[in-house]
Amino acid sequence: MQVRMDWQSLQAFTAEIFTRAGLKPEDAQTEAEVLVWANLRGIDSHGVLRVPQYLRNIDRGGMNPRAEIRVEKETAATALVEGDHAFGPVVTKFAMNIAISKAAEVGIGWVVIRNTTHQGAMGYYTMMAADRDMAGLAFVCNPPNMAPYGAKAAGLHNSPISIAVPGNKHRPLVLDMATSVAAMGKISLAIDKGTPIPQGWALDKDGQPTTDPRLAAILLPFGGYKASHLALMFECLSSLMVCNPLLEPTLLHQEPVRPGTQNSVVAAINIGLFTDIETYKQHIDALVEGLKGLPKADGFDEILVPGEFEDRVCEERLALGIPLPPGTVDNLREAAARFGIPLPPALHEEAA
C-alpha cells in the first residue's frame, strides 16, 4: 500500500541519500529539490522513484557525483557548458542561471549543455525563467529509446521539451512533455505500482506491442511522424551543435556513448525587451480566460491550460503529503539501508 510523506521530510531524506552517495551537500540538495518538485506537481515519473536509477548510474560510472562543470565557449548571448556527466539538475540549474543572466543583459540567453545526465522534469528549469518574468525553453536528447515512425526498433530519443511563460492573475503557463506517448518514467511508475501500461505506449525488445511495463523496452512517438521528426530535430539543435552525437553511434553500430549521457538546450528570453511585461502578462490572463470560456466538449467539465493540473496537484500535496507507491517505498528503504540512513517515520515498515 502507498504511504504519504510531507515534502520537507522527503526532500531532506533524498538529499541525505545523495550526499552519502558522494555529491557535495549543496548539489545533493539541488538534486533532491528538483525530484521532490516533480513529486509535488504529480509528475511522479520524474520524482524520487528515480533514486535507485541514479545510484546504479553512479555505480556503473554513468553519473559523476563530483563533476567539474565549466563554460567552454561564451558570447554575450550564448554559452557552451561542459557537464562532465554531472547530475542533471546540478548542471541544468547552473546553465539556466547563465541563460537568465544573459537574457537580462542582451535579451536572450541560449545555452547548450554537453554531457549532462538525466535532468528530471524539464519544467523546473523553464519555470526559473518564468519566475523572472522571462520566457523559458528547454529540450533534451539522449541515446535512442524510441522507435521512429514506421520502425520497430529504437532510433530516436523521446526528447522532452518544456516552455514556460509568466502570467499575472494566473500562474505561469508551463508545457512539459516528451515526444513519446508516455515517458519511460511512467513505465517505471507502473512497475512500482504493479499495474499494466496502456496499449500503444511501448514495444518489447523484439519490437512487439506490450502492456507489461517490465517488458517495455522501446517507446512509441505520439502523433505518428510529427513527434518522431520533432525528436530528430532536437538532436540536430543540441548534440550535433556540440559534436557529441547520441543517436548516430547506435544507428551506425559504432561504439556506444557513456551510459546516461544527455545533451540539452536551455534558453531564456527577456520579454520586457519586446513589449511591456505587465501588458504581456495581462494578455496571458486574457488568453487563459478566453480559452476557459469556450463551450465544453462532451465529457469535459473544464478546459485546462498547461501547468494548471500540476498546480492543483501541488496544492493538494503540500497539504496532504506526497503519495509514494509500494515499489518506490521499498527502493527508498533499500537506499537508506545501503547508506545507514535512519528512515523517516512515514517509511518505517509499520507505516505501510
HURAUR-V689906 format. One record per helix or strand of 3 or more residues. SS is the DSSP state (~ for helix, > for strand). FROM is the first residue (numbers start at 1). TO is the last residue. Records with the same first field share a line. If there is no record, write none. Layout:
BEGIN
SS: FROM-TO + FROM-TO
END
This chain:
BEGIN
>: 3-5 + 70-74 + 78-86 + 108-116 + 135-142 + 154-156 + 161-165 + 173-177 + 218-221 + 262-269 + 322-324
~: 7-20 + 25-40 + 44-46 + 48-59 + 88-106 + 123-130 + 184-193 + 225-237 + 240-242 + 248-251 + 271-273 + 277-292 + 308-320 + 326-339 + 345-347 + 349-351
END
